Amino acid sequence: MMIVNEQISEEMILSGSAHYFRIHPQYWRDRLTRLRAMGLNTIQTYVHWGLHEPYPGSYRWEDIADLQGYLQQAADLGLHVILRPGPYICAETTFGGLPYWLGSSAVPGGGNTQLRSTDPVWLAHVKSWWDVLLPKIKPFMIHNGGPVLMVQLDNEYGYVEWAPRNKDYIRWLATLAKQHLGNQTMLFTTDPPDIAEAGTLPESEIYTVVDFGPGTNVTAAFARQKTLNASGKSPPFCSEFYTGWLTHWGEPMANTSAIPLVDTLQQILEYGRGTGSVNFYMAHGGSNWGGLAGAGGVGGEYKPQLTSYDYSAPLSEAGRTGQPGIGGLNKFEMIRDAIHRHTGKQSQPYPPENPSRAYGTVQLHPGPLLLDALSSMSHLARVDTPLPLEEFVFSHGNASEAHPMGTVIVYTAEANSSSLGSFPGGAVLDFGGPVHDYAEVLCDALSISRLERSLPANVTLPQSGCDTITVIVHAMGRNSGGTEFDLKGLVHTPITIAGEPVHGWTVYPVSFPGSFPPFTFSGSFPPLTSAAPSMYSHHGGLLDNGPVFYRGQLAVREQAADTFLQLPGFGKGLVWINGVCLGWYWPSKGPQHTHYIPAPLIQQQQDHVSDITLLEFEAVPHAPQAVLRDTPLFEAPTALSLQLPNSDRGQQDS
């Protein structure tokens, strides 16, 4: 594909981001059809390396990972595709889409290689991945009769500290991409205008585009883009025009105004005698299934992102217009009307909305404590000092023998309680630095403290009743910035009691079905031995003996419909429907109070009964139940947060 007369194609690109890995595969066509009805002729998607290669050399291309199926559906609908295969993608996803196992010492350079650079170890990992990925994309390139117009290299590389002196990295990616995809392939980079020069190659080596949001000086942005491309080879293109914004737990839900969005859109479309092209980020956000959600934060602050990736986008998480649960003017309709006014073309008809249903309440019943279920959900390891979660993924350090990656790891050690009474006020258990990311400390199976990554990691132990220390660490998203490793669990050593190192730890890395990776939309949750409420104690809603499982059943006799799961009175945890991990819930933080459940996750059950499973970490209500609503709910934290102890889309959020 070539740029001719400052144009990429015969018609302007009207594109929208919709990530296949954030949409149930049975709804891919539905979402793409709706985006066509908004007036789009192109879709844009990242490729998630960590999803496709959950273990080194082990690849997934089925179910939610059926990238070729997604590209084919776009082609069948007459949509072009802008593909962003990374290898780093950000996308507010865990580790920016990179595989977690890059942090394990069992793989070359584990935890030490310089990411996104010309470090030979990093390049070897990327080459191994792209040598598998790019041949699968080649048949879909436009010069081979497919829908893929353009391919992006890395993502917003200008944010990387070493980018200005590491141009050969982008050049190396370009060479590898053309080897696999063909010399005709249009390659591009994208960055905000003020840092775009640092993240690209000069003039004719590559097509440089820019990204920005509503309220930007469009003329200045595209003028800057023009200086970075060869003469006559700079079609104005905003590859990420922000329709909304990301949201972290504990923040108000992003709710950006539609008016400046459409005002700036009109300026983009009218620029250069009507040659401006645009990609809406996001057109449809979708869901961070399992452990897909990433994290941000700078200066030691840790800010995990919501399970919902609604993004206040024109097409909501459940594929509806008008920002349900968020509010504001209907962005979808306003964008569609603006495109129609500019192009004069009538949009495709908008399909009827998928039904949603309020199924009512489901009683939830207690199961075992997590600590009582470890033998069936983890593999035991004995170490002298604690190691991060990544070190327990591979058997005996062998990267070819992998265990499913979990989000919880349990550490236990003897505390020598006979000496604790000699410390006035109690001895201090010091973790040497923050836990990654949240932890509960128990003495002889009784909770004494909750810790979180953004706070100091010291605990005063009781002077008696502490023969065994148990530390239950749960990990949320890895930082999405893509320049540093973000290991999980207890990552600092030594761990001391009263200044003396603690040796001899037993470690239980916990694996759950349908978590990430490998995430899947098929499977089931293993049987859990039922437990009477008296097997654990709780008061005021707070759990005293560590996380506990809850289960309930939803009976649906009629045709299944989309629904939204709310867990009133619960604190924080993971939730599954029929063995599929929907992700984290955290109503004590907010603003997300419901989880979207697409109808296919319900209707696949032959006996008409769907299993709901929770692993609750903080607190339970006195009458535990789930509520199935027909609308999403985003609002402030629940009152429960008052009872619990303290326990920017740039390089950090991009």
N, C-alpha and C positions, 0 to 999 in steps of 0.2 A: 504494500500500500504506500502511496506517495502523497506528499503535500503539494497541491497545485494552486497557485493564485491565492495563497493564504487560506486555503480551505482543506480540511481533512477528507471530506467526502462531498458528494453532490448535494447533500443536505446537511444542515447544522445538526450537531449531536445534541439530542435532548435525552439525557441519561439519568438513571436513578440507581443508587446503591441498594442492593438487596442481597444479603449473604446467604448462600444455600445452607450453610451450617447453622443458621439461626431460624430456619423455617422447617416445619415438618415436611418431609419429602412428598407426602400426599397433597400438600398445599402449595407446592412449587408453582404449578400451572395456574392455580387460583391467584396467587399473589402477582405473578407476571402479567396475567390477563388484566388485573386491576390497574397495574402501572401503565400498561398500554392505554387504558381508558383515561389516564391522566394526561395523555398526549405524548408519552415517551416513545422513542424509537430505539433506545439502547438501555441495557442494564449494565451495572458495574458490580463486580464481586471480587473479594479477596480469595486467596487460596490458603487454607489453614494447615501449615506443615504439621503442627502438633497433632491435629486430628487424623491426618492421613498416615503418619508414621508414629504410632503410639510407642513402639519400641524400635531400636536401631535395626533397619533392614526388614522390618515387618510392616506391610502396607495395607491400608484399608481403602476400598473404592466402592463399597456397597452402602445401602441404607442412607444415612445422612451424609456420608462421604462420597456419594455417587456424583462426583463433579461432572463427568461426561454426560450423565443423564440430565443434569441441570442445564448444561450448555445446549444439549439437544432440544430441551423443551423451549429454551429461548429462541433457538433457530426455528422450531416449528411454529412459533407465534410471530415470526417475522421480526424479531428483535436482534439488533446487534449486541455485542458484548465487549466491554472493556475489562480486561483481566489483570488482576494485581496479584501475581504469584509470590511476592516477597523477594527473598525468603522471610524477611521481617515484614509484618503487616500492621502492627499496632491494633487497630480496630477495637480498642478497649477490651481486648480478649487476653486471657492469661498468658503472660510472658510474650505478648505481642505476636502470638501465633507460633513461636518457636517451641520445639519439643522440650519438655521438662528434663528429659534425660541428658541433655547437654551439660547439666550441672552435676552429673554423677561421675565419680572417679573411675567407674568401670568403662567409660568411653574415652577415646583420645581427647586430651585437652579438657576433660571434664571439670567445669567450674573455673577454669583458668584461661581458656582461649579468649582472645579479644573478639567479641561479637561484631559483626558488620564491619569487617576490616580485611586487609590482605594477609592476615595471619594464616599461614598455610594449613593449620589444623581446621580453622573455620571454613576456609575455602573447600577443603576436602569433604567436610560434612555437607556443604551446600551442593557441591557437584554430585555427590552420591544421591541427594534428594532430587535435584533437577534432572539428573540422568533418567530418573524414573518418571517424574511428573511431566516434563515437557514433551516427550514423545506421545503422551496421551492427549496433549493439547493440540499438537500439530495438525491433525485432521480437521480441527475446528477453526483454523486460521482462515481469514477471509480470502487469501490467495489460494487456498485449497478448497474454496467453495463453502467455507463455514462462516459462523457469525462473529468471530473475534476480530475486532478492528485494530486494537492496540494492546500492548503488554507493558505494564509498569515494572520498573526496576526498583527494588527496595521500597521504602516508603518514608517520605519526608526526611531524607538523609541529611538535609541541611541542619537539622537539630543536633546531629551527632558532633561531639566536640572535635573529633579528629577528621571530620569530613573534608575540610579544605585541603588537608595534606594527604588525603587518601583517595584521590580521584581514580586511582587505578582499580579500586574495588568496583566502582560502577562500570568502569571500562571492562573489567573481567566478567561481570554479570552480562553485559551487552554481548560480549563475544560468545559466551556459553549459550545465551538465548538464541542467537542467530545460528549457531551450529545446529541446534535442534529444530528451530522453527522456520529457518530460512532467512536469507538476506533481505527479503522483501518485508520482513516484519517491522512494523512501526513500534519502536521502543520509546518510552517516555519516562520522565521523572516528574514528581510534583512536590512543591513546598510552598509555604507562604511567600509572598513576593520579596520580603526583606531578607530572607535567607536562602532563596532559590538558587543563587549562584553557587553557594557552598555545597549544595546537594546534587549538582548536575555536572554535565560535561559541556565544553564550549561549543557553541554554534551548531555546525552541521553534524557533530558526532551523535547527537541525540535530540529528540524533541522535548523541550522544557515547557511544562505548564505550571499553573499556579492554583492555589486554593485559598479561599477566604469566605467570610460570612456576610450576612446582611449589614448594611451600613458602610461597607468598604467603598473607598474611592475606586470605582471600576476602571476609570480611564487611567489612573496611575498604576493600578495593578497590571493591566494588560500592556501598558507602556513598558513596565519593568520586564514583563515576560518577553517582549519583543527584542529587548537588548540582549537576551540570552540565547536567541535562536538566529540562524543564518537569515540573511536578507530574503524576504519573500517566503520564509518557511516558519512563520509564527502565527498560525491560526489562533485567535484568542479563545482560550478554553480554561474555565474554572472547573477543575476536576473534583473538588469537594466544596460544594456550596451548601452551607450548613442550614438545614431546615429546623433543627432543634439542638439539643445538647445532651451530653452524658450526665448521669447522676450517680453520686456515691451514697452508700447507706448513711443515714443521719442528716442528709441534706434535703431541702425542699425539692420536689419533683421539677425537673426542667420544664418550663412552659414559656417558650419564646413566642414573640409576637409575629403574627402573619403579615402585618402591614409592611414593616421594613423588609421582610423576606420578599414579598412580591414587588415592592418598589425597586429593590436592587436587582431582582431577576429581570425586570423590564430593561434596566440599563445594560445588563449582560447581553440580552437578546438583541438589543438595538445597536450595540457597539460595532464599529467597523462596517457600517452599512448593512447591519443585520446579519453579520457572520459570527457573532459570538456563540460559543457552545457552552453547555453547562452539564454538570452531573450533580444531582441532589444527594447530599449526604446528611441523613439517610432519606431514601424514598419510603422504605419499609424497614424498620429496625429488627423486629423479631425478638427472639428469646435467647438468653445465655443458658442453655440447657446444661445440666450436670455441673461441671466445674469450668465452663467456658468464660465466665466473667473475669475480667482483669482487675487491676488496682492501680491507683496513682498515689500521689503524695510526694512531698519533698521535705528535706530537712528533718528526717526521722519520723515524719508523720505518715501513717499508713491509712489509705483510703480505698477500701474495696468497693467495687462497683456493683450495682443492682443485678439481680437475676434477670429482671426485665430489661430488654434493650429497646423499649418503646421509642425512646429518643424524642418524643413529641413530634414524630414524623408525620407526613401527610397520610400515610397508611399505617394504622396502629399495629401494635403487637399481634392483635387478633384479626388483622386485615380489614379494619373498618376506617371510616373517615370521620373527621370532626374531633380528633384527639379524645376519645372516650376516657373518662376518669381524670382527665387533665383540664380540658376546656379550651376556650378561645375560639376565634373565627376558624372556619373550616379551611385548613391549608390546602387540602386536596382540591377542592372546588376552585379556590382562588388561583392555584398554580395552573390547573386545567384551563381556566378562562384566560389567563395571561398568555398561555401557549397558543390558544385558539386565536386570540386577537393578533398575535404576531405572525403566525403562519397562515391563518385563514383556513386551516384544515380542520375538519370535524373530527373529534376524538372518537375512538371506538366506544360502543355502548358499555356502560358500567354494569357488571353482572349483579344480580340480587345478592345481598349480603348473606353470608352463612348464618344460620340460626345459632343463637346462644340460649342457654337454658339455666334457670336457677333450680337446681335439684334439691335444695334444702339442706338439712343438717345430716351429718353422719356421726354417730357416736364412736369415739375412739377409746380403745381399751389398752391398758398398759401391758407391755411385754417385758423382756428382761432388761436389766441394766447392760450398758455396753460392756462393762468390765466382766460381766458374767457370760458374755457372748464372744469373747476374744478368741477362744480356741477354734471357733468355726469361721471366723472372719479375718484371721491374720495368720502370719507365719512368725514364729518366735525367733528372736536373735539375741545373743548375749555378747555384750561389748564392755570394754573397760570404762570408756567414757562415751556419753551420748554422741550420736552422729545425726546429720540431717536426714530427712525423709528420703531424699534422693538416693542415699547410700544403701537403702534396703529394698530397692526395686529389683535388683539383679541378684540371683543366687550366687553366693560365694564370689562376688565381684565379676561374674561372667555375664557380659551384656547380651549373650544369646539365650540366657535363661531368665526370663522376666516374670515378675509378679504384677498383677493389675495395680495400677497406681491409685492410691486412696487420698483422702483429704484429712485423715485422722491418724495420729501416731501416739502410742501410749508408752511411756517410760516408767520403769519402777526400779527402786534401789532400797537397800537397807539404810536406816537412819541412825543406828546405834543410840536408841532412845535413852539408854541408861545414863548417857552423858549430857542429854539435853537439859535436864533439870539444874545443871550447874551454871547455867547462863541466866543471870537476872533479866527478866523481861523476855526470855526466849532467845534461842540461837537463830541467826539469820541464814536462810537458804538463798544463795546468790546464783542466779543463772548466767552471770557474766555479761549480760546484754539482753536486749529485748527478745521475747519469744516470737516465733514466726508461725502463726499470727496471733492466736488467742489460746489461752491455756487455763486449765483448772488444776489446782494442786490439792491432793488429798493426803491425809495422814491416816493410815489404817482404814482406808476406804471412806473416810469422812471428809467432806470438802472443807478446806480452811481458807482458800483464796482463789480469786480469778484474776488473770493477768491479760494484758493486751499489748500489742506490739508498740504502740505509741507511748507507753508508760514505762516507768522503771520496773525492773524484773527482780525484785527482792521480796521475800516472804519471811515473816517471823513465825517460827515453828512453835507449837505448844511444848511445854516443859515435860509433858507426859502423854502417853497414848499415840506415839508416833514411831512405831517400829519399822513401818514400811512407808516410803514416800512414793506416791503415784502422780505422774504429771500427764494429763490428757491434753494434747495439743491438737487443735484443729486449724487447718490451713485454708485460707480463702485464695483469691486470685493472686497470681504472680504479677509483679509490676509490669505494666505494658510498655514501658519506655524503650526496651530493646537494647540497652547498652550495658546493663549489669545483670549478673545472676541474682536470683531471688530464691534462695534455698528455704526449705520449710522445716518446721519442727524446732528442736533445740539446736541452735546453730553456733552457739558460743561455748567455749571451754576455757578453763575448767569450771565445773559447777561445784560450788563449795557450801559447806555448812560450817559456820563460825570460822571461815577462812581456810578450812581444810578440804581438799578435793574429795569428792565422792566417787568411789570406784565401784565397778561391778554392777552394771545395769542390764536389766532385761527389757527388751524392746519389742513392741507389737505394732508393726505397720498394718493398719486396718484397711481392707479392700471392700468396697461396696459395689453391688451390681449397678450397671448403667451410670457410673460416675465418669470422671474424665481424667486421663484417657484409659481405655478406649470407651468413648460414649457410644451408646446404641439405643435405638428405639425398639429393640426387641429384647426379650429375656423376662426373668421373674425374680422376685425377691425371695431369698431362701427362707425356709420355715424358721420361726422364732418360737422358742419355748415360752409358753405363757407364764406370766408371773402375777401373783396377787399384789395389790397396792402395798400391802404390809411389808413386802420384800425390800422396799426402799422407803425412806422417809422424806417428807417435804413439808415446809411450813411457809405460810405467806406466799406460796407459789414457787419459792426457790427450791431447786433440787439440792440435796445434801450428799448424794452418793454417786455423782457423775451422771453422764448422759443416759437417757432411757428411751427405749423404743415404744412407740404407740402404733396401733393398727386399727383400721376400720374398713368397712365394705360399703361400696356404693352400688345399689341395684338400679339398673337402667333397662327397662323393658322395651321402650320405644326406640325409634331411631336416635342414635346418639347425636348430641350437639355440643358445640364449644361451651366451656364453662370456666369459671374462675374460682380457685380454691382459696378460702380465707381460714386462718387458724387463730381465732380470737382468744386472747389470754395466754397464748404460748409465747416463749421468749425468743429463742433462736435455734435454728436447726436445719436439717436437710429433709426433703420430702420426695417421696416416690409415688407414682401412680402405675400400677401393674408392672413394677420393676424398673420403670423408666425414671431416672433421677431428674426432677424438674429443677433442682438447684437449691440454693439457700433461701430460707425465709428468716425474717428478723423484724417482726412488728414492734419490738421494744426499741428499735432504731428508726424504722420507717425510711423513706415514705412509701415503699411498696408493701401493701398489705394483702395482695392477692397474687396467685400464680395462675397464669394462663394454661389451660388444659385443652389442646385441640381435640376435636371429636374423634379422630382416628385412634387416639390413645385409649378411648373408652370403648368404641364399637368393635375393637378387635377381640373382645372377650366373648367366647362362645356361650358361657353360662350366664351372661348378662350381669355379672358381678365383677366390679373393679376393686382391686385392693389398694388402699391408701396406707402408706407406711411413713412414719416420722421417726427421726432421731433427734430428740430435744436435748439441748445442752444447758439451758438456763432455768426455765420455770414452766410449770404447767398450771392450767386453771383447775378449779375444784370440780368442774363438770366438763371434761375434755371433749371437744367435738370440732369437726370441720364443717364449714359452711360453704356450699357450692352456689355461687352467685351468677347472674347473667351479665354483670358489668364489672370492670376492674375498679380497684380502689387504691388511690395514691393519696396519702395525707400524712400528717405529723405522727411522730411516735405515739404508741399507746401509753397509758398511764403506768404500765408495768415497768417502764424504763426508770421510773422514780424509785422503784423498790430494789433495783439491782445494784450491787456494789460496783465500784469503778473497776472494775476488772479491765485545671486549664488544659484543653486539648493541645498540649505541646508535647515535648519529649517525654514527660511523665504521664500525661493523659492525652493520648493521640490516637 
